[in-house]
Amino acid sequence: MVAYIARRVLLMLPTLFGVLLLNFAIIQFVPGGPAEQLLAQLTDKEARAAGGAGGRALDQQQIAEIKALYGFDKPASERFVQMLGQYARFDLGKSFMQNKSVSALIVEKLPVSVSLGLWTFFISYLIAVPLGVAKAVRAGSRFDFVTTLIVLVGYAIPGFVLGVALLVIFGGQLQWFPLRGLTSANWEQLSWGARIVDYLWHIALPVTAMVLGSFAVTAMLTKNSFLEEIRKQYVLTARAKGLDERRVLWKHVFRNALIPIITGFPAAFVGAFFAGSLLIETLFSLDGLGLLSYESVIRRDYPVVLGTLYLFTLIGLVTKLLSDLSYVLVDPRVKFD
């Protein structure tokens, strides 16, 4: 196992390098970088100071100082090597626009994304796995047909569209839930019990919008995996020996059917934290990592863009490794070699 983990860790390095190199190269060709934006702002400021008659152009020394401020006075290759050295020490750099370290910004925004991600992930699997098992046991029944229709309809509706509908109906018309934020303005003055209720009150709509579309694939995968196992010979043998149906299902079938479900854990876990929360965070005015990444791209805050990309990629690779290691716990037939 140690040799397998060492090989996988070594394979992470070229993957990280390739992702960073590709995105760094793309950034070099994107117009309107931070230096250009600051130059445009200073030129516009000069024009307003001159009464709108057009200000004087910035001289070459000022332009060179602005480029040096953002590190663009160095060749791209040198900047890339310097960035790799910083990332090797887990130094993600400093934001161009917010005058904070990227690590501090991530820590600051993390609670919102953790709230959305954890609730979405656990609620999705708590609903999807039992539903998939029930659908497999009652395959072909009216229950199976109705739940399949509901699951597919929920999957077909984008989370952002559902969020808008929930916000308009339950936040605007009925006013049962707040329209924005993760907590109320007076959250610090509330008791612990009132804080928990207030937090759940605010998180209900965004989590609902993310959950309804995210558990469909897992539910159908669980159903199909269980159906495949139920039809195998060892299940017929266990039933012929007189074992209770519940014991056959949960002790024998469940463990074997769990492997395809575990395969989807990394994508579901990482996606719930980072990929799926961007539009929801924007819609419900939740200041999390998704919104931070989006604003950084728009404002060309390259240290934040590349720093969050590096962190997300690293988390995804480590989660995938943990998922592969868990195969052995589920199925002893899986060998690392």
C-alpha positions in Angstrom: 0.0 0.0 0.0 2.9 2.4 0.8 4.4 1.9 -2.6 1.0 2.5 -4.3 0.4 5.7 -2.3 4.0 6.9 -3.2 3.4 6.2 -6.9 0.0 8.1 -6.8 1.6 11.1 -5.0 4.4 11.2 -7.6 1.8 11.1 -10.4 0.0 14.1 -8.8 3.1 16.3 -9.5 2.9 16.3 -13.3 -0.8 16.7 -13.2 -0.5 19.8 -11.0 2.3 21.1 -13.2 0.2 20.6 -16.4 -2.9 22.3 -15.0 -0.9 25.3 -13.8 1.2 25.6 -17.0 -1.9 25.5 -19.2 -3.8 28.1 -17.3 -0.7 30.3 -16.8 -0.2 30.2 -20.6 -3.8 31.1 -21.3 -3.6 34.1 -18.9 -0.7 35.5 -20.9 -3.0 36.0 -23.9 -6.1 37.4 -22.1 -6.5 41.1 -22.7 -7.2 43.6 -20.0 -4.9 42.4 -17.3 -4.5 44.2 -13.9 -1.7 46.5 -15.2 -3.9 47.5 -18.1 -6.9 48.1 -15.9 -4.8 50.3 -13.5 -3.4 52.2 -16.5 -6.9 52.9 -17.8 -8.1 54.0 -14.4 -5.2 56.5 -14.0 -5.7 57.8 -17.5 -9.4 58.3 -16.8 -8.5 60.0 -13.5 -6.2 62.4 -15.4 -8.9 63.1 -17.9 -11.5 64.0 -15.2 -8.9 66.2 -13.4 -8.5 68.1 -16.7 -12.2 68.8 -16.9 -12.9 66.1 -19.4 -10.7 67.6 -22.0 -8.4 64.6 -22.0 -5.5 64.2 -19.5 -1.9 63.8 -20.2 -0.7 60.4 -21.2 1.3 58.5 -18.6 5.0 58.5 -19.3 7.1 55.3 -19.8 8.5 55.4 -16.3 5.1 55.4 -14.7 4.0 52.5 -17.0 7.2 50.6 -16.1 6.5 51.1 -12.3 2.9 49.9 -12.7 4.1 46.7 -14.5 6.8 46.2 -11.8 4.1 46.6 -9.1 2.3 43.5 -10.5 5.5 41.6 -11.4 4.9 41.9 -15.2 8.4 43.5 -15.7 9.8 39.9 -15.6 9.6 37.4 -18.4 6.7 34.9 -18.3 9.0 31.9 -17.7 10.6 33.6 -14.7 7.2 34.4 -13.2 6.0 30.8 -13.7 9.1 29.3 -12.0 8.7 31.8 -9.2 5.0 30.8 -8.8 5.9 27.1 -8.7 8.4 27.8 -6.0 5.8 29.6 -3.9 3.2 26.9 -4.4 5.7 24.2 -3.3 5.8 26.1 0.0 2.0 26.5 -0.1 2.5 30.2 -0.5 -0.4 31.2 -2.8 0.7 34.8 -3.2 -1.1 38.0 -2.6 -4.2 39.4 -4.3 -3.7 42.2 -6.7 -7.1 43.8 -6.0 -7.9 43.1 -2.3 -4.4 43.6 -0.8 -4.6 40.3 1.1 -2.9 37.0 0.8 -4.8 34.5 -1.2 -4.6 32.0 1.7 -6.3 34.6 4.0 -9.1 35.2 1.3 -9.7 31.5 1.0 -10.0 31.0 4.8 -12.3 34.0 4.9 -14.6 32.7 2.3 -14.4 29.0 3.2 -17.2 28.8 5.8 -19.9 29.7 3.2 -18.6 27.0 0.8 -18.2 24.5 3.6 -21.8 25.1 4.6 -23.2 24.7 1.1 -20.9 21.8 0.2 -21.3 19.6 3.4 -25.1 20.0 3.5 -25.5 19.3 -0.2 -23.2 16.3 -0.2 -24.6 14.6 2.9 -28.3 15.3 2.2 -27.9 14.2 -1.4 -26.3 10.8 -0.5 -28.7 10.3 2.5 -31.6 10.7 0.0 -30.1 9.1 -3.1 -28.7 5.8 -1.6 -31.9 4.7 0.2 -34.0 5.8 -2.7 -31.9 3.9 -5.1 -32.1 0.7 -3.0 -35.9 1.1 -2.7 -36.2 1.5 -6.5 -34.0 -1.6 -7.1 -36.1 -3.7 -4.7 -39.4 -2.5 -6.3 -38.1 -2.3 -9.8 -40.9 -2.1 -12.4 -43.5 -1.1 -9.8 -45.5 2.1 -9.7 -43.2 3.5 -7.0 -40.2 2.9 -9.3 -41.9 4.7 -12.2 -43.1 7.7 -10.2 -39.8 8.3 -8.4 -37.9 7.9 -11.6 -40.1 10.6 -13.2 -39.6 12.9 -10.2 -35.9 12.4 -10.1 -35.5 13.0 -13.8 -37.6 16.2 -13.7 -35.5 17.4 -10.7 -32.3 16.6 -12.6 -33.6 18.5 -15.7 -34.2 21.7 -13.9 -30.9 23.7 -13.5 -30.1 24.5 -9.9 -29.9 28.3 -10.7 -33.4 28.3 -12.3 -34.8 26.4 -9.3 -33.0 28.8 -7.0 -34.7 31.8 -8.7 -38.1 30.1 -8.4 -37.5 29.3 -4.7 -36.3 32.9 -4.0 -39.2 34.5 -5.8 -41.9 32.3 -4.2 -40.6 31.6 -0.7 -38.4 34.6 -0.2 -40.3 37.3 -2.1 -44.0 36.4 -2.2 -44.5 34.4 0.9 -41.5 35.9 2.8 -40.9 32.7 4.7 -37.1 32.7 4.1 -34.5 35.5 3.8 -33.4 36.7 0.4 -29.6 36.9 1.0 -26.8 36.1 3.4 -25.8 33.2 5.5 -26.9 34.7 8.8 -28.9 37.7 10.0 -27.3 41.1 10.8 -27.9 40.6 14.6 -26.5 37.0 14.6 -23.7 37.9 17.1 -26.4 39.0 19.7 -28.4 35.8 19.4 -28.2 32.9 21.8 -26.6 29.6 20.5 -30.0 28.0 19.9 -31.2 31.0 18.1 -28.0 31.1 16.0 -28.5 27.6 14.9 -32.1 28.2 13.9 -31.1 31.5 12.1 -28.3 29.7 10.2 -30.6 26.8 9.1 -33.3 29.4 8.1 -30.8 31.2 5.8 -29.3 28.0 4.3 -32.5 26.2 3.5 -33.2 27.7 0.1 -29.7 27.5 -1.4 -29.2 24.0 -0.2 -32.5 22.9 -1.6 -31.6 24.4 -4.9 -28.4 22.5 -5.0 -29.7 19.2 -3.6 -32.7 18.5 -5.9 -30.6 18.2 -9.0 -27.5 16.6 -7.5 -28.8 13.3 -6.2 -30.5 12.1 -9.4 -27.3 10.5 -10.9 -26.4 8.8 -7.5 -30.0 7.5 -7.1 -30.1 5.9 -10.6 -26.5 4.6 -10.2 -27.4 3.0 -6.9 -30.5 1.4 -8.4 -28.7 -0.1 -11.4 -25.8 -1.3 -9.2 -28.2 -3.1 -6.8 -30.2 -4.6 -9.7 -27.0 -6.0 -11.2 -25.9 -7.6 -7.9 -29.4 -8.9 -7.0 -29.5 -11.0 -10.2 -26.2 -12.7 -9.5 -25.8 -16.3 -8.4 -24.6 -15.7 -4.8 -27.8 -13.8 -4.0 -30.0 -16.7 -5.3 -27.9 -19.1 -3.2 -28.3 -17.0 -0.1 -32.1 -16.9 -0.6 -32.2 -20.6 -1.2 -30.5 -21.2 2.2 -33.4 -19.4 3.8 -31.6 -16.1 4.8 -33.8 -13.2 5.6 -34.3 -10.8 2.6 -33.2 -7.8 4.6 -30.0 -9.6 5.6 -29.3 -10.7 2.0 -29.8 -7.1 0.8 -27.8 -5.2 3.4 -25.1 -7.7 4.3 -24.3 -9.3 0.9 -25.7 -7.1 -1.9 -25.0 -3.7 -0.3 -21.2 -4.2 0.1 -20.7 -5.3 -3.5 -23.0 -2.7 -4.9 -21.2 0.0 -3.0 -18.1 0.1 -5.3 -19.6 2.1 -8.2 -21.2 4.5 -5.7 -17.8 5.2 -4.0 -16.4 5.9 -7.5 -18.5 9.0 -7.7 -17.6 10.3 -4.2 -14.6 12.5 -5.3 -16.5 14.3 -8.0 -19.6 14.7 -5.9 -17.6 15.9 -2.9 -15.4 18.4 -4.7 -18.2 19.5 -7.0 -20.5 20.3 -4.0 -17.8 22.5 -2.5 -16.5 24.4 -5.5 -18.0 23.7 -8.9 -21.7 23.7 -8.1 -21.9 26.7 -5.7 -20.9 29.6 -8.0 -24.3 30.5 -9.4 -26.1 29.7 -6.1 -23.7 31.9 -4.2 -24.2 34.7 -6.6 -28.0 34.3 -6.6 -28.3 34.2 -2.8 -25.5 36.8 -2.2 -23.4 34.3 -0.3 -19.7 35.4 -0.2 -18.0 32.1 -0.7 -15.2 30.5 -2.8 -17.3 30.2 -5.9 -18.1 33.9 -5.9 -14.5 34.8 -5.1 -13.2 32.8 -8.1 -15.7 34.4 -10.4 -15.0 37.9 -9.3 -11.2 37.2 -9.5 -11.6 36.1 -13.2 -13.6 39.2 -14.0 -11.2 41.5 -12.3 -8.1 39.7 -13.7 -6.8 39.0 -10.1 -4.4 36.3 -11.3 -2.9 35.3 -8.0 -6.4 34.4 -6.7 -7.3 32.7 -9.9 -4.2 30.5 -10.0 -4.1 30.0 -6.2 -7.6 28.7 -6.0 -7.1 26.6 -9.1 -4.0 25.0 -7.5 -5.9 24.4 -4.3 -9.0 22.9 -5.9 -6.9 20.6 -8.2 -4.8 19.4 -5.2 -8.0 18.7 -3.2 -9.5 16.8 -6.1 -6.4 14.6 -6.6 -6.1 13.8 -2.9 -9.8 13.0 -2.6 -9.5 10.7 -5.6 -6.6 8.9 -3.9 -8.6 8.5 -0.7 -11.5 7.1 -2.8 -9.3 4.5 -4.4 -7.8 3.5 -1.0 -11.4 3.0 0.3 -12.0 0.3 -2.4 -10.0 -2.2 -0.3 -12.3 -1.6 2.7 -15.3 -2.3 0.6 -14.0 -5.2 -1.6 -11.1 -7.3 -0.5 -10.7 -8.6 -4.0 -9.3 -5.2 -5.1 -5.5 -5.2 -5.0 -3.2 -2.2 -5.3 -0.8 -3.9 -7.6 
